[in-house]
Amino acid sequence: MMADIEKARWAQERGSILRTLKEDYVREMTSIRSLIRVLDAQGVPLSHDELSFHLRYLADQGYVRILRARDLPGFRRDRPMDVSAETIMFAKLEPRGLQLLDGLIAEDPSVAF
């Protein structure tokens, strides 16, 4: 029972992430910080770790593209950084994510709108 409630909440959170990224679709990418702020303002409070968890799922499905610190220009492993190389810094809605939002591809039970 609890697992079903948690799965439903995760699906709603993932749907909110995709809808929010759709609003920024014309931009090159959206920073995780601004995504967290916008989601919080919409009543979907997520920690950086929770958002990263959902973004990894969405990226694995081809709905979003994520950029980690290591992917950014100028990243050097020989310099100390205040974030891990694996930390997700930016996200971008991919065409497949837009198609899911618009109902043009089969529904994903792990993403709810």
PLY file of the C-alpha trace (Angstrom):
ply
format ascii 1.0
element vertex 113
property float x
property float y
property float z
element edge 112
property int vertex1
property int vertex2
end_header
0.00 0.00 0.00
2.66 2.51 1.03
4.75 1.57 -1.98
1.77 2.35 -4.25
1.31 5.76 -2.62
5.01 6.52 -3.02
5.00 5.40 -6.68
1.99 7.62 -7.39
3.69 10.60 -5.71
6.88 10.00 -7.72
4.87 9.82 -10.95
3.22 13.15 -10.11
6.59 14.72 -9.28
8.07 13.51 -12.58
5.09 14.93 -14.47
5.59 18.27 -12.72
9.26 18.25 -13.69
8.43 17.66 -17.36
5.73 20.35 -17.38
8.14 22.83 -15.82
10.89 21.99 -18.30
8.37 22.46 -21.13
7.98 26.08 -20.07
11.74 26.48 -20.60
11.83 24.42 -23.82
13.11 27.29 -25.96
16.13 27.72 -23.71
19.37 25.80 -24.12
18.94 24.24 -20.66
17.49 24.87 -17.21
19.60 25.03 -14.07
18.72 22.59 -11.31
18.62 25.46 -8.81
15.96 27.34 -10.77
14.03 24.11 -11.40
13.94 23.41 -7.64
12.70 26.96 -6.96
9.95 26.82 -9.58
8.77 23.39 -8.48
8.71 24.56 -4.85
6.60 27.59 -5.86
4.20 25.18 -7.59
3.83 23.17 -4.38
6.21 20.38 -5.38
9.07 20.73 -2.89
12.00 18.49 -3.85
15.52 18.28 -2.47
18.46 18.25 -4.88
18.81 14.49 -4.29
15.12 13.83 -4.93
15.19 15.90 -8.11
18.36 14.13 -9.26
16.66 10.75 -8.67
13.72 11.74 -10.88
15.93 13.34 -13.54
17.99 10.17 -13.83
14.82 8.16 -14.48
13.56 10.73 -17.00
16.94 10.79 -18.76
17.10 6.99 -18.90
13.71 7.04 -20.67
14.90 9.68 -23.17
12.54 12.38 -21.86
15.23 14.78 -20.67
18.93 15.40 -21.14
20.98 16.08 -18.04
24.35 17.74 -17.78
26.57 16.95 -14.84
29.37 19.14 -13.53
31.89 16.97 -15.41
30.09 17.71 -18.73
30.45 21.48 -18.46
33.10 23.38 -20.41
36.16 24.10 -18.35
35.61 21.26 -15.88
38.95 19.96 -14.71
39.44 17.00 -12.43
42.75 18.39 -11.16
41.02 21.32 -9.42
39.12 21.05 -6.17
35.43 21.85 -6.66
32.60 22.49 -4.25
30.42 19.97 -6.14
30.99 16.39 -7.20
31.70 15.69 -10.88
28.52 13.59 -10.87
26.26 16.38 -9.56
23.48 17.20 -12.03
23.68 20.92 -12.83
21.29 21.39 -15.78
18.34 19.65 -17.46
16.69 20.01 -20.86
13.39 18.59 -22.11
14.04 16.32 -25.10
11.60 15.88 -28.03
10.51 12.49 -26.63
9.57 14.20 -23.34
7.55 16.78 -25.25
5.79 13.98 -27.14
4.91 12.31 -23.82
3.51 15.58 -22.49
1.49 16.10 -25.66
0.12 12.52 -25.64
1.81 11.61 -28.92
3.55 8.51 -27.51
2.33 5.78 -25.18
1.73 6.78 -21.57
4.43 6.00 -19.02
2.95 4.67 -15.77
5.91 6.22 -13.90
5.02 9.74 -15.10
1.64 11.31 -14.34
0.13 14.59 -15.53
0 1
1 2
2 3
3 4
4 5
5 6
6 7
7 8
8 9
9 10
10 11
11 12
12 13
13 14
14 15
15 16
16 17
17 18
18 19
19 20
20 21
21 22
22 23
23 24
24 25
25 26
26 27
27 28
28 29
29 30
30 31
31 32
32 33
33 34
34 35
35 36
36 37
37 38
38 39
39 40
40 41
41 42
42 43
43 44
44 45
45 46
46 47
47 48
48 49
49 50
50 51
51 52
52 53
53 54
54 55
55 56
56 57
57 58
58 59
59 60
60 61
61 62
62 63
63 64
64 65
65 66
66 67
67 68
68 69
69 70
70 71
71 72
72 73
73 74
74 75
75 76
76 77
77 78
78 79
79 80
80 81
81 82
82 83
83 84
84 85
85 86
86 87
87 88
88 89
89 90
90 91
91 92
92 93
93 94
94 95
95 96
96 97
97 98
98 99
99 100
100 101
101 102
102 103
103 104
104 105
105 106
106 107
107 108
108 109
109 110
110 111
111 112
